[in-house]
Amino acid sequence: MEGELDLSSRTELRKIDCGNTFLTKLNLTDCTKIETLNCNNANFSELDVTGQPAMTELNCRDNTLTTLDVSNNLNLETLYCQGNPLTKLWLAEGQSISTLVIDNPDAIDYK
């Protein structure tokens, strides 16, 4: 797969695995039930997961993300974002992430 993947009409999705692709954009608008997203090793330079409140696991490692905002994902427990040139990772105060793998911990900021 390559290019854009528009899943906005798939509102019942709970798990997405689009890793190891050539995708550059992922539209998850109205996909509020997603619990697990694996989009590692693709070509994402941006990733919007702010509208996925049920998400508990995000694996977006090995992309070209420079920023990532997971501050609205209050149920997030596991985040793999290593292998990205992140300069800013936004988390929420009190977020209960139990597993966080990141190359640049100085990029972490709180909203």
Residue frames relative to the residue before (quaternion, step in Angstrom):
aa qw qx qy qz dx dy dz
M 1.0000 0.0000 0.0000 0.0000 0.00 0.00 0.00
E 0.0429 0.7814 -0.6221 0.0222 3.51 -1.16 0.65
G 0.6972 0.4498 -0.3475 0.4369 3.55 -1.28 0.35
E 0.7357 -0.3875 0.3176 0.4559 3.55 -1.05 -0.85
L 0.1599 -0.7470 0.6379 0.0976 3.53 -1.16 0.76
D 0.1128 -0.8076 0.5785 0.0198 3.57 -0.50 1.23
L 0.0130 -0.8149 0.5774 -0.0489 3.55 -0.42 1.28
S 0.3047 0.8115 -0.4640 0.1827 3.58 1.27 0.22
S 0.6947 0.4535 -0.2851 0.4801 3.62 1.08 -0.53
R 0.6138 0.5460 -0.3341 0.4620 3.60 1.29 -0.11
T 0.0014 0.8840 -0.4669 0.0236 3.55 0.74 1.12
E 0.6626 0.5047 -0.3140 0.4557 3.63 1.19 -0.26
L 0.4196 0.7241 -0.4627 0.2924 3.60 1.25 -0.05
R 0.1539 -0.7865 0.5934 0.0748 3.56 -1.05 0.84
K 0.7910 0.1321 -0.0684 0.5935 3.59 1.16 -0.55
I 0.0385 -0.7810 0.6233 -0.0055 3.56 -0.97 0.94
D 0.0144 -0.7670 0.6415 -0.0038 3.54 -0.96 0.93
C 0.1498 0.7771 -0.5921 0.1519 3.54 -0.31 1.28
G 0.2861 0.7722 -0.5082 0.2521 3.55 1.10 0.74
N 0.8115 0.2649 -0.2165 0.4738 3.52 -1.36 0.36
T 0.4964 0.6126 -0.4407 0.4290 3.54 0.94 0.99
F 0.4680 -0.6343 0.5197 0.3294 3.54 -1.32 -0.18
L 0.2643 0.7843 -0.5172 0.2179 3.58 1.15 0.60
T 0.2103 -0.7814 0.5771 0.1105 3.54 -1.09 0.77
K 0.7948 0.1217 -0.0597 0.5915 3.59 1.21 -0.41
L 0.0964 -0.7783 0.6201 0.0206 3.53 -1.13 0.83
N 0.1497 -0.7920 0.5890 0.0588 3.58 -0.65 1.14
L 0.0226 -0.8195 0.5706 -0.0477 3.55 -0.50 1.27
T 0.2356 0.7971 -0.5219 0.1918 3.59 1.21 0.39
D 0.8424 0.1311 -0.1565 0.4986 3.58 -0.95 1.01
C 0.5410 0.5889 -0.4175 0.4315 3.63 1.22 0.22
T 0.0559 0.8731 -0.4796 0.0669 3.55 0.68 1.13
K 0.6596 0.5283 -0.3095 0.4360 3.62 1.23 -0.21
I 0.4157 0.7210 -0.4680 0.2973 3.59 1.26 -0.03
E 0.1747 -0.7909 0.5825 0.0674 3.55 -0.84 1.06
T 0.8007 0.1374 -0.0426 0.5815 3.58 1.04 -0.79
L 0.0048 0.7773 -0.6286 0.0252 3.55 -0.92 0.98
N 0.0377 -0.7681 0.6390 -0.0163 3.53 -0.77 1.14
C 0.1530 0.7810 -0.5871 0.1481 3.55 -0.42 1.23
N 0.2336 0.8029 -0.5127 0.1949 3.56 1.06 0.78
N 0.8509 0.1947 -0.1281 0.4707 3.51 -1.32 0.44
A 0.4498 0.6172 -0.4993 0.4092 3.55 0.79 1.13
N 0.5639 -0.5981 0.4388 0.3629 3.59 -1.13 -0.52
F 0.2791 0.7846 -0.5113 0.2122 3.59 1.04 0.71
S 0.1512 -0.7604 0.6249 0.0923 3.55 -0.90 0.98
E 0.7638 0.1031 -0.1061 0.6283 3.57 1.33 -0.18
L 0.0401 -0.7845 0.6187 -0.0151 3.53 -1.19 0.68
D 0.1266 -0.8015 0.5832 0.0385 3.57 -0.62 1.16
V 0.0605 0.7947 -0.5974 0.0890 3.55 -0.48 1.27
T 0.3284 0.7856 -0.4720 0.2288 3.59 1.22 0.39
G 0.7188 0.4354 -0.2515 0.4801 3.63 1.15 -0.45
Q 0.5955 0.5558 -0.3622 0.4531 3.58 1.20 0.44
P 0.0838 -0.8605 0.5014 0.0348 3.62 0.42 1.20
A 0.6653 0.5133 -0.3082 0.4461 3.63 1.15 -0.46
M 0.4632 0.7203 -0.4311 0.2842 3.58 1.25 -0.25
T 0.1228 -0.7974 0.5894 0.0418 3.55 -0.87 1.04
E 0.8007 0.1482 -0.0766 0.5754 3.60 1.16 -0.48
L 0.0061 0.7798 -0.6247 0.0411 3.54 -0.93 1.01
N 0.0281 -0.7673 0.6405 -0.0168 3.53 -0.81 1.09
C 0.1297 0.7977 -0.5721 0.1399 3.56 -0.23 1.29
R 0.2651 0.7985 -0.5044 0.1942 3.58 1.13 0.56
D 0.8400 0.2376 -0.1705 0.4570 3.53 -1.34 0.41
N 0.4489 0.5907 -0.5214 0.4214 3.52 0.71 1.24
T 0.5191 -0.6114 0.4631 0.3770 3.59 -1.12 -0.56
L 0.2322 0.8025 -0.5129 0.1974 3.57 1.11 0.71
T 0.1802 -0.7709 0.6006 0.1122 3.57 -0.95 0.89
T 0.7699 0.1238 -0.0984 0.6182 3.59 1.24 -0.42
L 0.0029 0.7740 -0.6330 0.0107 3.54 -1.23 0.60
D 0.1192 -0.7962 0.5924 0.0315 3.57 -0.77 1.08
V 0.0509 0.7892 -0.6077 0.0726 3.56 -0.52 1.22
S 0.3240 0.7900 -0.4691 0.2256 3.58 1.24 0.38
N 0.6752 0.4612 -0.2981 0.4924 3.63 1.18 -0.38
N 0.6083 0.5507 -0.3414 0.4583 3.58 1.28 -0.19
L 0.0608 -0.8734 0.4831 0.0086 3.54 0.57 1.22
N 0.6622 0.4840 -0.3066 0.4829 3.61 1.23 -0.30
L 0.4254 0.7281 -0.4506 0.2930 3.57 1.30 -0.06
E 0.1302 -0.8073 0.5750 0.0274 3.56 -0.79 1.10
T 0.8009 0.1732 -0.0530 0.5707 3.57 1.07 -0.79
L 0.0475 0.7935 -0.6021 0.0753 3.56 -0.82 1.07
Y 0.0524 -0.7611 0.6466 -0.0050 3.53 -0.76 1.15
C 0.1424 0.8074 -0.5596 0.1209 3.59 -0.45 1.15
Q 0.3303 0.7459 -0.5114 0.2702 3.58 1.16 0.49
G 0.7389 0.4062 -0.2933 0.4506 3.55 -1.23 0.41
N 0.6047 0.4822 -0.3633 0.5194 3.57 1.28 0.45
P 0.4342 -0.6881 0.5010 0.2949 3.61 -1.05 0.59
L 0.0470 0.8538 -0.5155 0.0552 3.58 0.86 1.01
T 0.1362 -0.7596 0.6307 0.0815 3.52 -1.03 0.91
K 0.7933 0.0930 -0.0571 0.5990 3.59 1.26 -0.37
L 0.0012 0.7497 -0.6609 0.0342 3.53 -0.95 1.05
W 0.1701 -0.8077 0.5600 0.0714 3.57 -0.48 1.21
L 0.0557 -0.7623 0.6447 -0.0110 3.52 -0.89 1.11
A 0.4217 -0.6695 0.5378 0.2911 3.58 -1.30 0.20
E 0.5465 -0.5740 0.4869 0.3670 3.56 -1.13 0.65
G 0.8176 0.2520 -0.1854 0.4833 3.58 -0.93 0.85
Q 0.4200 0.6919 -0.4785 0.3405 3.58 1.26 0.06
S 0.3057 -0.7994 0.4954 0.1490 3.58 -0.81 0.98
I 0.1191 0.7929 -0.5803 0.1426 3.57 0.68 1.10
S 0.2040 -0.8035 0.5501 0.1004 3.57 -0.66 1.10
T 0.7710 0.1790 -0.1207 0.5992 3.60 1.20 -0.46
L 0.0905 0.7697 -0.6226 0.1085 3.55 -0.70 1.17
V 0.0086 -0.7803 0.6248 -0.0263 3.56 -0.70 1.12
I 0.1405 0.7791 -0.5827 0.1835 3.54 -0.55 1.28
D 0.4639 -0.6860 0.4883 0.2750 3.59 -1.09 0.71
N 0.7999 0.2279 -0.0791 0.5494 3.57 1.03 -0.83
P 0.1723 -0.8251 0.5281 0.1027 3.63 0.11 1.20
D 0.5541 0.6035 -0.3963 0.4145 3.61 1.21 -0.31
A 0.5864 0.5908 -0.3633 0.4184 3.60 1.23 -0.32
I 0.5503 0.6425 -0.3908 0.3627 3.61 1.21 -0.39
D 0.0552 0.7602 -0.6430 0.0747 3.53 -0.98 0.99
Y 0.3265 -0.7564 0.5397 0.1729 3.56 -1.19 0.55
K 0.2519 -0.7451 0.6012 0.1414 3.54 -1.09 0.82
